[in-house]
Amino acid sequence: MKIKEKIGLIGVGNMGGAILEGLFKKKIAGPSQVWVYDKIGDKAAQFSQQWKANLASSNQDLVGKTEAVILAVKPQDLFDAAEEFKAALKSSHCVISILAGTPMSKIRKAVSGTFKIVRAMPNLGAKVGESVTALTSDDTKGEGLALAEQIFSGCGKTVRLEEKHFDLVTAVSGSGPAYFFLMMELLMKEGIQNGLSEAEAKTLAVQTAVGAGLLAQASISSPEELRKMVTSKGGTTEAALKILESKNFPEIFHEALQAALKRGRELSQ
Ligand SMILES: NC(=O)c1ccc[n+]([C@@H]2O[C@H](COP(=O)([O-])OP(=O)(O)OC[C@H]3O[C@@H](n4cnc5c(N)ncnc54)[C@H](OP(=O)(O)O)[C@@H]3O)[C@@H](O)[C@H]2O)c1
């Protein structure tokens, strides 16, 4: 379904660009209802030229021309960006922040005034329309959340969660692609060390990851049940998994996720 609101993007980086591309490709919004602005003028100009979106002359200009603003600068740039647009913000505006480790209270502090706010945590899968985006809002009417759900459906799936879970979301799905990339990297390394070319090893490792992901998504079985299905007694998979178990891989992984969670909490302060 096409959204009617005029949308602005502040920070045309990796993630902001991917979100808008999803909107255009799935025809959730047309380029004529979108304005972009980036501190690096060339970046915004290039995006606007490629997608025929409107180029704002400043953050204030962008906010003045739009109804919903996707805030996609780095967390450390929040206060500077806020200074540049807060004068143009009206109570009817919806600010959708994708800033990692940045609670809604911090956005309100930086921007001040009344406006709807949604906090979103997508992941890099957005670049291929396969992100999972956690969404939360303090807007009791839920209008901002509904709009954000439409916007982020352009780059994958969405899930509504309470804000108290956002550091966990960052550790699990925000950083999550890196854990799967590491697994692919290690599979490739093994292939190369044992005589495969890099291209051959990449095809085997990446396509295996794609197949496992699609199967886990399509199946009614849990990932644990699927793992057991490919682990026959006395077979090769069992031999590999036994080593991971005996070297305490689950505990190591648990520690890694706890470290990500702790870091997320520190950054949220
Ligand atoms: N990448 C991910 O996987 C991911 C996942 C979830 C959430 N996020 C969040 O998404 C946000 C953006 O990440 P990213 O990887 O897309 O970063 P990025 O590629 O660095 O994009 C941010 C862009 O915003 C620009 N910018 C900085 N200050 C600005 C201002 N005042 N007005 C307008 N533009 C400004 C930056 O310019 P300069 O380079 O000159 O500063 C840069 O071009 C971050 O807050 C991050 O926490 C990212």
The ligand as a Gaussian input file, in Angstrom:
#p B3LYP/6-31G(d) Opt

LIG

0 1
 N       24.869000       0.162000       9.118000
 C       24.135000      -0.676000       9.833000
 O       24.191000      -1.913000       9.700000
 C       23.129000      -0.125000      10.820000
 C       22.175000      -0.979000      11.420000
 C       21.235000      -0.417000      12.288000
 C       21.264000       0.943000      12.584000
 N       22.225000       1.717000      12.022000
 C       22.243000       3.144000      12.358000
 O       22.028000       3.867000      11.181000
 C       22.655000       5.144000      11.276000
 C       23.403000       5.411000       9.997000
 O       24.372000       4.391000       9.799000
 P       25.118000       4.255000       8.401000
 O       25.942000       3.037000       8.482000
 O       24.129000       4.438000       7.309000
 O       26.067000       5.573000       8.508000
 P       26.739000       6.422000       7.334000
 O       26.890000       5.587000       6.118000
 O       27.932000       7.085000       7.936000
 O       25.622000       7.546000       6.993000
 C       25.376000       8.667000       7.789000
 C       25.435000       9.909000       6.881000
 O       24.931000      11.031000       7.601000
 C       25.781000      12.143000       7.313000
 N       25.620000      13.187000       8.333000
 C       26.319000      13.401000       9.469000
 N       25.850000      14.486000      10.118000
 C       24.824000      14.988000       9.366000
 C       23.948000      16.098000       9.508000
 N       24.010000      16.940000      10.552000
 N       23.004000      16.280000       8.540000
 C       22.914000      15.461000       7.475000
 N       23.734000      14.402000       7.283000
 C       24.674000      14.160000       8.220000
 C       27.145000      11.516000       7.296000
 O       28.129000      12.389000       6.763000
 P       29.647000      12.278000       7.378000
 O       30.174000      10.949000       6.918000
 O       30.366000      13.447000       6.803000
 O       29.529000      12.353000       8.871000
 C       26.865000      10.291000       6.439000
 O       26.886000      10.597000       5.071000
 C       23.561000       5.087000      12.528000
 O       22.983000       5.858000      13.548000
 C       23.583000       3.646000      12.908000
 O       23.650000       3.461000      14.299000
 C       23.143000       1.239000      11.123000

